[in-house]
Amino acid sequence: KETVGRGDEIKDEIFIKQFRGVDPAKCKIALKESGGNIDAISGSTISTEAFCKALQRAIDLYNKEK
């Protein structure tokens, strides 16, 4: 169970900036604890992990359709 309201922080610049300039072909979009390069938001690991998985899945689907 996550801390109420912490999941809202995935919209904050401090979290989003981790994705800027990242080449998904060269790195895994995942939390560091899962072998990626993204820091989780403390108290919101479930939301940040779900965000990373959704983004990676979207990238994979996009690349498949190219």
C-alpha positions in Angstrom: 0.0 0.0 0.0 1.3 3.4 -1.0 1.3 6.6 1.0 -1.8 8.6 0.0 -1.1 11.4 -2.4 2.5 10.3 -3.2 1.6 8.9 -6.5 0.7 12.4 -7.7 4.4 13.2 -7.7 4.9 11.3 -11.0 3.7 14.5 -12.6 6.4 16.6 -10.9 9.5 17.9 -12.7 11.9 16.1 -10.3 10.6 12.7 -11.5 9.9 13.5 -15.2 13.4 15.0 -15.8 14.8 11.5 -15.4 13.3 10.6 -18.8 14.5 13.6 -20.8 17.3 12.8 -23.2 17.1 9.0 -22.5 17.5 6.8 -25.5 15.2 3.9 -24.9 17.2 1.8 -27.4 20.3 2.1 -25.2 18.8 1.8 -21.7 15.9 0.1 -19.9 13.1 2.3 -18.8 12.7 0.8 -15.3 13.4 1.5 -11.7 17.0 1.1 -10.6 16.0 -1.7 -8.3 14.6 -3.5 -11.4 17.8 -3.0 -13.4 16.9 0.3 -15.0 18.0 3.9 -14.5 15.0 5.6 -12.9 14.8 6.5 -9.2 11.5 5.7 -7.6 9.6 8.2 -5.6 9.8 7.3 -1.9 6.5 6.1 -0.7 5.2 5.7 -4.3 7.2 2.7 -5.6 4.1 1.0 -7.1 3.0 4.1 -9.1 6.5 4.9 -10.3 7.1 1.2 -11.3 3.8 1.1 -13.1 4.6 4.4 -15.0 8.0 3.0 -16.1 6.5 -0.3 -17.2 3.7 1.5 -19.2 6.2 3.8 -20.8 8.5 0.9 -21.8 5.6 -1.0 -23.2 4.5 2.0 -25.3 8.1 2.4 -26.6 8.2 -1.4 -27.4 4.9 -1.3 -29.3 5.9 1.9 -31.2 9.2 0.3 -32.3 7.4 -2.9 -33.3 5.1 -0.9 -35.6 8.0 1.1 -37.3 
